[in-house]
Amino acid sequence: MSTETGARGPARRDALKAEVRRHVAATLMQGAAHRPLQLAVAHIYRALVESGRWESPNGQWRLRLEGDNLITERHSGAGWETVLTGTVTA
């Protein structure tokens, strides 16, 4: 696990998971049922822990972890647009 996420302990991991869930539920999976949302969050969380970023298969969405900041972006004709940011604190 990287220093950015797991090495700071369980409280940090829980805070990151909660922030990922908030971002996913508010943006790319608005109104999704509990189980699909839960599966997506687990997949995105793993990608963030491993590489600090995740991009949707269709290339429309991406989440990036920069230090304590989680950034959700949407691709538009003009490039990447920040849709939501949040701070991961533990």
GROMACS elastic network, one bead per residue, 0.5 to 0.9 nm:
[ bonds ]
;  ai    aj funct       b0    kb
    1     4     6  0.83572   500
    1     5     6  0.70843   500
    1     6     6  0.54908   500
    1     7     6  0.66382   500
    1    49     6  0.65799   500
    1    50     6  0.67607   500
    2     5     6  0.57800   500
    2     6     6  0.60647   500
    2     7     6  0.64107   500
    2    49     6  0.65399   500
    2    50     6  0.68870   500
    2    51     6  0.83980   500
    2    52     6  0.88956   500
    3     6     6  0.62820   500
    3     8     6  0.69762   500
    4     7     6  0.70392   500
    4     8     6  0.76622   500
    4    49     6  0.77072   500
    4    52     6  0.81310   500
    4    65     6  0.84036   500
    4    66     6  0.83842   500
    4    67     6  0.63700   500
    4    68     6  0.79347   500
    5     8     6  0.64951   500
    5     9     6  0.80917   500
    5    12     6  0.66767   500
    5    13     6  0.63658   500
    5    16     6  0.76655   500
    5    48     6  0.83433   500
    5    49     6  0.59305   500
    5    50     6  0.89728   500
    5    52     6  0.87567   500
    5    67     6  0.87956   500
    5    68     6  0.89155   500
    6     9     6  0.57858   500
    6    10     6  0.72531   500
    6    12     6  0.69242   500
    6    13     6  0.59113   500
    6    49     6  0.72653   500
    7    10     6  0.85523   500
    7    12     6  0.84452   500
    7    13     6  0.88465   500
    8    11     6  0.78024   500
    8    12     6  0.60102   500
    8    13     6  0.79586   500
    8    90     6  0.85067   500
    9    12     6  0.55409   500
    9    13     6  0.65704   500
    9    14     6  0.89203   500
    9    90     6  0.86143   500
   10    13     6  0.50149   500
   10    14     6  0.61033   500
   10    15     6  0.85024   500
   10    90     6  0.86803   500
   11    14     6  0.51535   500
   11    15     6  0.61092   500
   11    16     6  0.86009   500
   11    89     6  0.84441   500
   11    90     6  0.52974   500
   12    15     6  0.50827   500
   12    16     6  0.61439   500
   12    17     6  0.86263   500
   12    88     6  0.73822   500
   12    89     6  0.66383   500
   13    16     6  0.51280   500
   13    17     6  0.61616   500
   13    18     6  0.86052   500
   13    90     6  0.82832   500
   14    17     6  0.51183   500
   14    18     6  0.61518   500
   14    19     6  0.85946   500
   14    90     6  0.81996   500
   15    18     6  0.51398   500
   15    19     6  0.61595   500
   15    20     6  0.86024   500
   15    88     6  0.58502   500
   15    89     6  0.63006   500
   15    90     6  0.61789   500
   16    19     6  0.50768   500
   16    20     6  0.60623   500
   16    21     6  0.85292   500
   16    45     6  0.77425   500
   16    68     6  0.89967   500
   16    70     6  0.83914   500
   16    87     6  0.87736   500
   16    88     6  0.56790   500
   16    89     6  0.79346   500
   16    90     6  0.86971   500
   17    20     6  0.51133   500
   17    21     6  0.61503   500
   17    22     6  0.86381   500
   17    41     6  0.74596   500
   17    42     6  0.79839   500
   17    45     6  0.64035   500
   18    21     6  0.51150   500
   18    22     6  0.62333   500
   18    23     6  0.87345   500
   18    88     6  0.87486   500
   19    22     6  0.50332   500
   19    23     6  0.62182   500
   19    24     6  0.86005   500
   19    70     6  0.75763   500
   19    86     6  0.70761   500
   19    87     6  0.77988   500
   19    88     6  0.66847   500
   20    23     6  0.51613   500
   20    24     6  0.60625   500
   20    25     6  0.84584   500
   20    41     6  0.63960   500
   20    42     6  0.89213   500
   20    44     6  0.75984   500
   20    45     6  0.67098   500
   20    63     6  0.86030   500
   20    70     6  0.77283   500
   21    24     6  0.51998   500
   21    25     6  0.59385   500
   21    26     6  0.83743   500
   21    37     6  0.78299   500
   21    38     6  0.78684   500
   21    40     6  0.87161   500
   21    41     6  0.57117   500
   21    42     6  0.88241   500
   21    45     6  0.88212   500
   22    25     6  0.53095   500
   22    26     6  0.60380   500
   22    27     6  0.85499   500
   23    26     6  0.52102   500
   23    27     6  0.60299   500
   23    28     6  0.79837   500
   23    29     6  0.89398   500
   23    63     6  0.86819   500
   23    70     6  0.85126   500
   23    71     6  0.84996   500
   23    72     6  0.69177   500
   23    84     6  0.69872   500
   23    85     6  0.80962   500
   23    86     6  0.82368   500
   24    27     6  0.53357   500
   24    28     6  0.54845   500
   24    29     6  0.57094   500
   24    30     6  0.75428   500
   24    37     6  0.76611   500
   24    40     6  0.79998   500
   24    41     6  0.69516   500
   24    44     6  0.89170   500
   24    72     6  0.84821   500
   25    28     6  0.67184   500
   25    29     6  0.51273   500
   25    30     6  0.51325   500
   25    31     6  0.72292   500
   25    32     6  0.73935   500
   25    37     6  0.71462   500
   25    41     6  0.89354   500
   26    29     6  0.68151   500
   26    30     6  0.54990   500
   26    31     6  0.84900   500
   26    84     6  0.86231   500
   27    30     6  0.57752   500
   27    61     6  0.89895   500
   27    72     6  0.81195   500
   27    83     6  0.78674   500
   27    84     6  0.80561   500
   28    61     6  0.72105   500
   28    74     6  0.89096   500
   29    32     6  0.54424   500
   29    33     6  0.89108   500
   29    36     6  0.88551   500
   29    37     6  0.69461   500
   29    40     6  0.87722   500
   32    35     6  0.83448   500
   32    36     6  0.67173   500
   32    37     6  0.60263   500
   33    36     6  0.58717   500
   33    37     6  0.62367   500
   33    38     6  0.86523   500
   34    37     6  0.52396   500
   34    38     6  0.60286   500
   34    39     6  0.87328   500
   35    39     6  0.61941   500
   35    40     6  0.86006   500
   36    39     6  0.51532   500
   36    40     6  0.61581   500
   36    41     6  0.85765   500
   37    40     6  0.51598   500
   37    41     6  0.61022   500
   37    42     6  0.86335   500
   38    41     6  0.52069   500
   38    42     6  0.62683   500
   38    43     6  0.87517   500
   39    42     6  0.51904   500
   39    43     6  0.62898   500
   39    44     6  0.86769   500
   40    43     6  0.51488   500
   40    44     6  0.60852   500
   40    45     6  0.83995   500
   41    44     6  0.51463   500
   41    45     6  0.58380   500
   41    46     6  0.84994   500
   42    45     6  0.51389   500
   42    46     6  0.62326   500
   42    47     6  0.87653   500
   43    46     6  0.53198   500
   43    47     6  0.64564   500
   43    48     6  0.88201   500
   44    47     6  0.51267   500
   44    48     6  0.62047   500
   44    49     6  0.86760   500
   44    53     6  0.82824   500
   44    54     6  0.61177   500
   44    55     6  0.85373   500
   44    63     6  0.81328   500
   45    48     6  0.51088   500
   45    49     6  0.62087   500
   45    50     6  0.86422   500
   45    54     6  0.84542   500
   46    49     6  0.51375   500
   46    50     6  0.61521   500
   46    51     6  0.85527   500
   46    54     6  0.89644   500
   47    50     6  0.51183   500
   47    51     6  0.58621   500
   47    52     6  0.67828   500
   47    53     6  0.62358   500
   47    54     6  0.56784   500
   48    51     6  0.53940   500
   48    54     6  0.61456   500
   48    63     6  0.78678   500
   48    64     6  0.71182   500
   48    65     6  0.66151   500
   49    52     6  0.58218   500
   49    53     6  0.81202   500
   49    65     6  0.87217   500
   50    53     6  0.81306   500
   51    54     6  0.78568   500
   51    65     6  0.88446   500
   52    63     6  0.83545   500
   52    64     6  0.58439   500
   52    65     6  0.50478   500
   52    66     6  0.72715   500
   53    62     6  0.71790   500
   53    63     6  0.55645   500
   53    65     6  0.61164   500
   53    66     6  0.88831   500
   54    61     6  0.83802   500
   54    62     6  0.54290   500
   54    63     6  0.52148   500
   54    64     6  0.65468   500
   55    58     6  0.82285   500
   55    59     6  0.62231   500
   55    60     6  0.77383   500
   55    61     6  0.57754   500
   55    63     6  0.64853   500
   55    64     6  0.86760   500
   56    59     6  0.51471   500
   56    60     6  0.62482   500
   56    61     6  0.52768   500
   56    62     6  0.60767   500
   56    63     6  0.87962   500
   57    60     6  0.78701   500
   57    61     6  0.84922   500
   58    61     6  0.78173   500
   59    62     6  0.75109   500
   59    74     6  0.86334   500
   59    75     6  0.72522   500
   60    73     6  0.84112   500
   60    74     6  0.56367   500
   60    76     6  0.77502   500
   60    80     6  0.89396   500
   61    72     6  0.73250   500
   61    73     6  0.57724   500
   61    75     6  0.62058   500
   61    80     6  0.86650   500
   62    71     6  0.81964   500
   62    72     6  0.58777   500
   62    73     6  0.53392   500
   62    74     6  0.65754   500
   62    75     6  0.81858   500
   62    80     6  0.88275   500
   63    70     6  0.69164   500
   63    71     6  0.55139   500
   63    73     6  0.62921   500
   64    69     6  0.81002   500
   64    70     6  0.57806   500
   64    71     6  0.51691   500
   64    72     6  0.66070   500
   64    73     6  0.82362   500
   65    68     6  0.70496   500
   65    69     6  0.57400   500
   65    71     6  0.63841   500
   66    69     6  0.51737   500
   66    70     6  0.64392   500
   66    71     6  0.77395   500
   67    70     6  0.81266   500
   67    87     6  0.89673   500
   67    88     6  0.86443   500
   68    86     6  0.82902   500
   68    87     6  0.54806   500
   68    88     6  0.50647   500
   68    89     6  0.69030   500
   69    85     6  0.68169   500
   69    86     6  0.56336   500
   69    88     6  0.61042   500
   70    84     6  0.82426   500
   70    85     6  0.56166   500
   70    86     6  0.52105   500
   70    87     6  0.61406   500
   70    88     6  0.70280   500
   71    82     6  0.69671   500
   71    83     6  0.78045   500
   71    84     6  0.60018   500
   71    86     6  0.66366   500
   71    87     6  0.88721   500
   72    81     6  0.85512   500
   72    82     6  0.59948   500
   72    83     6  0.57151   500
   72    84     6  0.51372   500
   72    85     6  0.62188   500
   72    86     6  0.87973   500
   73    80     6  0.60064   500
   73    81     6  0.52870   500
   73    83     6  0.52713   500
   73    84     6  0.70307   500
   73    85     6  0.88139   500
   74    79     6  0.83124   500
   74    80     6  0.56186   500
   74    81     6  0.52911   500
   74    82     6  0.65107   500
   74    83     6  0.65820   500
   75    78     6  0.77602   500
   75    79     6  0.55357   500
   75    81     6  0.61474   500
   75    82     6  0.88829   500
   76    79     6  0.52429   500
   76    80     6  0.61260   500
   76    81     6  0.68648   500
   77    80     6  0.83661   500
   78    81     6  0.80748   500
   82    85     6  0.75200   500
